[in-house]
């Protein structure tokens, strides 16, 4: 099990790298995260929903994502509450305090999934959540040491040296664990190092002497590495120097912002997430992203003045695309009579598409393939939404999905919306959408190959910079068995 000293220490990337490293050696391996809190999710082969990071880790193993790889997913819909998803299906919305007592039920689901994976795979690489040293969350823990203790799993702790204070992070985390949990820790991995290893070595020697734990290796800072984020917006902006600008509002409950990774990495695109209280800059294209709380995020947009900015943008010839929740915002009204995403009620939309959306309890979860209406360009992606949209705008669909259609395009051809996440991942669809938005002579951009190359780079780094003999011993894999 890979645990971290903090959120974003590198757990997801290390697990993905280990999964690919083992898969390349012929090991039948699968990823697992007992409990995930994230608004970036994926649709699985069995029609459920899991964290995006586990879907990427499954790809690293050469597997189709499955709900057993992330049996408990929490999708925050407020500062103190979240939607609870068990085995890929929404169970209930729950406040944090109530969920704390619900963990005993959740643990049963976690152990069931882990047992099923154990029966199918030679090895399981487990990812923790946040930090195991969160004192207030220790009771009934199912995400870190509570799970490791339940299944008797060895633990490696990873820390991000690029943040600073790496030795304090590691020693402090270890010190805050119980004696049995400390005994379970078999070593450390230091992540994102850039510098002279000779200068770091005295610290590594001290760390091993102080803790009695092995340093399994130091992973370098992999410049330009891209792996789909579990939740937080990207730390680094991909500065391509491109002139075609796309802006995306950083909604308080933005979901599946990985939709825009292909655009962030496109050599002709300058994509910016616009932060709260930041004036939206001039742009060629505005994209309204998905949202876990559409009506609340729509109210936030208005409070930030985005409604006026969008109208001005359209008057000057710009284009607008809405994805999932952002698509719903483009309509005339959003109704939530049952309080699916917050207080029951209705909200006026931006009025850019002649349609209305009603939220329903049954969430639509499906992987899809089809083609764009604007250029007959092949596309693929997934749907995760509770809304059902109706209205005249849907008579001009944006996407053809076999025997049905999706989304809408305005009569003046300036506004487009779709429920399909991942529209930009396909090179053909991305090129068609950018061309529709005004970019001339769109270059070929194979985002899926970039993602595959990133996973390979991680596996190479594991092989070159970690003590692979110790790793194989921890996994009870000898050289002769491979």
SULFEN-V22598 format. One record per helix or strand of 3 or more residues. SS is the DSSP state (a for helix, b for strand). FROM is the first residue (numbers start at 1). TO is the last residue. Records with the same first field share a line. If there is no record, write none. Layout:
SS->FROM-TO ; FROM-TO
This chain:
b->2-4 ; 29-32 ; 35-37 ; 41-43 ; 49-51 ; 72-76 ; 81-86 ; 89-95 ; 123-131 ; 155-160 ; 185-193 ; 214-220 ; 244-249 ; 269-274 ; 285-288 ; 319-323 ; 333-336 ; 345-348 ; 356-372 ; 378-390 ; 399-401 ; 404-406 ; 415-418
a->11-24 ; 52-61 ; 67-70 ; 96-118 ; 135-137 ; 145-151 ; 161-163 ; 166-175 ; 179-184 ; 197-211 ; 257-264 ; 294-303 ; 306-315 ; 325-329 ; 392-395 ; 427-437 ; 447-465 ; 468-474 ; 479-481
